[in-house]
Amino acid sequence: MNTPTAPDAIVAASGNAPARVAEVTRDTAETKIRVRVDLDGTGRATLATGIGFFDHMLDQIARHGLIDLDVECQGDLHIDGHHTVEDVGITLGQAVAKAVGDKKGIRRYGHAYVPLDEALSRVVIDFSGRPGLHMDVPFTSGMIGGFDTQLAFEFFQGFANHALVTLHIDNLKGVNAHHQCETVFKAFARAVRAALERDPRSAGVIPSTKGTL
């Protein structure tokens, strides 16, 4: 067996498909971020954003998406959490887009419903190449710990724009804002996992009649 000579030739443990791994850095006057993803991971996460509840939500993405995820962020938290949360969404979106590559053989679409006690959320995603976010989450509180609930939208907007996905997020019911947010992030993770799963019936095929995504 020949030894791979380039990163693209790295063989995933699951077979002959190339490993879907990427690392992206973002360095601005507001944030310094490093994100590394392995889309075929086990759900391991190393997270340091400076916002405890946000780290908890990113952990849901890793655990329920079976994505190995490293996020390091030094942001201007002396102002507020806006730049940190938005820029992590942007950088994560870029890393996922880089890791998924030309999208050959993926299922493309994913959806999930996730409950947590009284809360229930639905997320539907399409790795369409056309960025768009439609989000309806009527949070019952403006803050969850040190996390401003308005920033959930900014995170998913950043992700959708840079992962080039169409993303629909709806919280169908919920009283506790922590539960609302957690069901959203868990459902997002499950939807991403489903969409990025390799389809053995479409190996090597781009899932579009256009022939490109």
VEXROMAR-697125 format. One line per 4 residues: number of its first residue (from 1); their letters; for each residue z, x, y of C-alpha. Coordinates in pm, 1 decimal, decimal comma. Layout:
N
NUM> A> Z X Y | ... $
END
This chain:
213
1> MNTP> 0,0 0,0 0,0 | -99,9 141,3 339,2 | 166,6 192,9 602,0 | 114,3 -24,2 914,2 $
5> TAPD> -4,9 181,2 1211,3 | 44,2 -66,3 1495,4 | 300,4 -331,0 1600,0 | 48,7 -605,7 1519,3 $
9> AIVA> 46,0 -485,8 1161,4 | 417,4 -535,5 1109,4 | 458,0 -758,5 808,5 | 709,9 -1039,5 814,9 $
13> ASGN> 952,4 -1073,7 528,0 | 804,0 -1414,1 443,5 | 468,0 -1269,7 339,8 | 159,0 -1115,5 491,2 $
17> APAR> 184,6 -1295,8 824,1 | 256,2 -1070,4 1122,4 | 611,5 -1068,2 1255,3 | 657,1 -1291,8 1558,5 $
21> VAEV> 881,7 -1071,5 1769,3 | 869,1 -1002,2 2142,7 | 1079,5 -851,3 2419,1 | 1037,7 -925,2 2789,4 $
25> TRDT> 1223,1 -794,8 3093,2 | 1240,5 -945,9 3440,5 | 1372,4 -746,3 3734,6 | 1398,3 -912,7 4076,2 $
29> AETK> 1630,5 -901,2 4375,1 | 1811,9 -1201,8 4222,0 | 1828,8 -1127,7 3850,3 | 1783,0 -849,7 3597,3 $
33> IRVR> 1703,9 -995,5 3255,1 | 1611,3 -874,7 2908,8 | 1515,3 -1126,6 2640,9 | 1420,7 -1045,0 2283,1 $
37> VDLD> 1315,4 -1309,9 2031,1 | 1232,0 -1316,8 1662,8 | 1080,3 -1658,2 1591,7 | 1133,5 -1615,1 1218,0 $
41> GTGR> 1495,7 -1512,6 1238,7 | 1820,1 -1648,4 1096,9 | 1978,8 -1787,1 1414,6 | 2161,5 -1471,4 1522,4 $
45> ATLA> 2234,3 -1449,4 1894,3 | 2370,2 -1190,4 2136,4 | 2416,7 -1356,0 2474,2 | 2552,0 -1239,7 2809,3 $
49> TGIG> 2447,2 -1443,3 3112,7 | 2781,9 -1462,2 3288,7 | 2791,3 -1842,4 3250,5 | 2995,0 -1937,6 2945,5 $
53> FFDH> 2857,0 -2286,0 2888,9 | 2500,3 -2162,4 2934,2 | 2559,4 -1897,5 2667,6 | 2687,1 -2179,0 2444,2 $
57> MLDQ> 2361,8 -2372,2 2498,2 | 2144,6 -2066,6 2432,1 | 2339,0 -2018,5 2110,6 | 2231,8 -2370,0 2008,0 $
61> IARH> 1867,4 -2268,8 2056,9 | 1913,6 -1968,7 1831,3 | 2120,3 -2141,0 1564,1 | 1923,6 -2462,7 1533,0 $
65> GLID> 1584,3 -2306,8 1602,3 | 1644,6 -2024,5 1352,6 | 1542,7 -1783,9 1627,1 | 1711,3 -1446,2 1661,9 $
69> LDVE> 1782,5 -1425,8 2033,3 | 1913,1 -1151,0 2259,7 | 1967,8 -1237,2 2625,7 | 2116,5 -1000,3 2881,2 $
73> CQGD> 2128,2 -1115,3 3240,3 | 2283,4 -977,2 3555,4 | 2237,3 -1246,9 3817,4 | 2359,6 -1326,2 4166,7 $
77> LHID> 2641,4 -1548,7 4041,7 | 2832,2 -1483,6 4364,4 | 2582,6 -1731,7 4513,4 | 2557,4 -1977,0 4224,2 $
81> GHHT> 2403,2 -2004,7 3878,4 | 2060,6 -2126,6 3986,4 | 1864,2 -1801,8 3972,9 | 2030,6 -1693,1 3648,8 $
85> VEDV> 1955,5 -2013,6 3458,5 | 1603,7 -2060,2 3594,9 | 1502,5 -1697,8 3540,6 | 1637,6 -1691,3 3185,3 $
89> GITL> 1422,2 -1998,8 3119,0 | 1119,1 -1818,8 3262,9 | 1181,8 -1499,4 3066,4 | 1253,1 -1683,5 2741,3 $
93> GQAV> 930,1 -1879,2 2786,9 | 735,9 -1556,1 2838,0 | 893,9 -1401,0 2528,7 | 816,3 -1702,2 2310,4 $
97> AKAV> 454,9 -1713,0 2433,8 | 415,6 -1343,2 2360,0 | 572,7 -1372,8 2014,8 | 369,4 -1675,0 1903,6 $
101> GDKK> 41,2 -1506,2 1994,4 | -283,5 -1697,6 1940,2 | -98,2 -1986,5 1767,0 | -309,1 -1966,8 1451,8 $
105> GIRR> -147,2 -2148,6 1162,7 | 139,8 -2313,0 1351,6 | 209,3 -2685,2 1332,3 | 188,3 -2699,3 1716,0 $
109> YGHA> 384,0 -3025,8 1757,0 | 754,3 -3073,4 1701,6 | 1010,9 -3341,9 1768,9 | 1376,7 -3400,3 1698,1 $
113> YVPL> 1651,0 -3653,9 1753,2 | 2002,2 -3509,3 1765,4 | 2329,8 -3702,7 1795,8 | 2673,2 -3576,8 1895,0 $
117> DEAL> 2935,0 -3848,4 1877,7 | 2828,1 -4109,7 2136,3 | 2536,6 -3905,5 2273,4 | 2180,2 -3906,6 2140,4 $
121> SRVV> 1882,4 -3706,9 2267,9 | 1515,6 -3678,8 2177,5 | 1287,9 -3382,0 2244,9 | 913,7 -3365,8 2177,7 $
125> IDFS> 713,2 -3045,6 2229,8 | 348,4 -2947,4 2212,8 | 240,7 -2581,7 2221,7 | -66,2 -2704,7 2404,3 $
129> GRPG> -132,3 -2424,8 2650,7 | -83,2 -2684,6 2925,2 | 259,0 -2655,3 3088,0 | 441,9 -2974,4 3174,3 $
133> LHMD> 798,7 -3104,5 3171,8 | 902,4 -3469,6 3165,4 | 1280,8 -3490,9 3155,9 | 1508,9 -3793,2 3181,9 $
137> VPFT> 1872,5 -3694,0 3135,5 | 2119,0 -3899,4 3344,6 | 2413,7 -3662,3 3330,3 | 2745,9 -3836,8 3381,7 $
141> SGMI> 2897,2 -3529,7 3549,9 | 2764,0 -3271,6 3793,3 | 2945,5 -2981,2 3630,2 | 3029,0 -2876,1 3275,6 $
145> GGFD> 3273,5 -2590,0 3308,4 | 3091,6 -2344,1 3535,8 | 2748,8 -2491,5 3459,8 | 2573,9 -2712,9 3715,5 $
149> TQLA> 2401,2 -2985,6 3511,1 | 2106,5 -2988,4 3755,9 | 2018,2 -2644,5 3623,1 | 1927,1 -2780,3 3280,5 $
153> FEFF> 1606,2 -2908,7 3439,9 | 1540,8 -2570,3 3602,7 | 1583,8 -2392,3 3269,2 | 1342,4 -2618,0 3084,9 $
157> QGFA> 1095,9 -2614,4 3376,8 | 1091,1 -2236,0 3367,5 | 1049,0 -2234,2 2991,6 | 769,3 -2492,7 2987,5 $
161> NHAL> 573,7 -2320,6 3264,6 | 581,0 -1980,1 3095,7 | 571,1 -2073,4 2727,6 | 275,8 -2298,5 2822,5 $
165> VTLH> 412,5 -2605,3 2647,0 | 423,0 -2977,6 2716,5 | 784,8 -3082,4 2687,1 | 941,2 -3429,5 2687,0 $
169> IDNL> 1321,0 -3449,5 2698,6 | 1514,9 -3776,7 2695,5 | 1885,4 -3839,7 2665,1 | 1884,8 -4187,1 2511,8 $
173> KGVN> 2257,4 -4248,3 2544,4 | 2574,0 -4060,4 2624,0 | 2901,6 -4078,8 2814,0 | 3030,4 -3721,0 2791,6 $
177> AHHQ> 2814,8 -3473,8 2985,6 | 2897,4 -3188,6 2747,2 | 2771,7 -3401,7 2458,4 | 2461,9 -3504,2 2652,0 $
181> CETV> 2367,4 -3145,3 2729,6 | 2443,4 -3014,5 2382,6 | 2229,0 -3279,4 2214,3 | 1942,3 -3190,0 2449,1 $
185> FKAF> 1958,2 -2819,4 2365,6 | 2000,1 -2880,9 1992,6 | 1708,7 -3124,0 1985,4 | 1499,7 -2874,8 2182,2 $
189> ARAV> 1579,1 -2604,8 1927,1 | 1488,7 -2828,3 1634,0 | 1163,9 -2937,4 1798,9 | 1063,9 -2576,7 1872,0 $
193> RAAL> 1145,2 -2478,5 1515,1 | 923,2 -2757,2 1378,8 | 634,6 -2677,5 1614,5 | 635,9 -2305,3 1537,7 $
197> ERDP> 663,5 -2347,2 1163,0 | 365,7 -2200,5 977,5 | 154,1 -2468,6 813,7 | 27,7 -2341,8 474,1 $
201> RSAG> -259,3 -2592,9 485,9 | -384,4 -2447,5 816,1 | -329,6 -2076,4 765,4 | -532,5 -1877,8 1015,6 $
205> VIPS> -653,2 -2190,8 1192,6 | -582,3 -2279,1 1556,2 | -455,3 -2640,6 1553,2 | -700,4 -2778,0 1809,1 $
209> TKGT> -1052,0 -2920,5 1800,6 | -1125,6 -2695,1 2099,8 | -1065,0 -2386,0 1887,9 | -817,9 -2243,4 2137,5 $
213> L> -476,5 -2326,1 2279,9 $
END
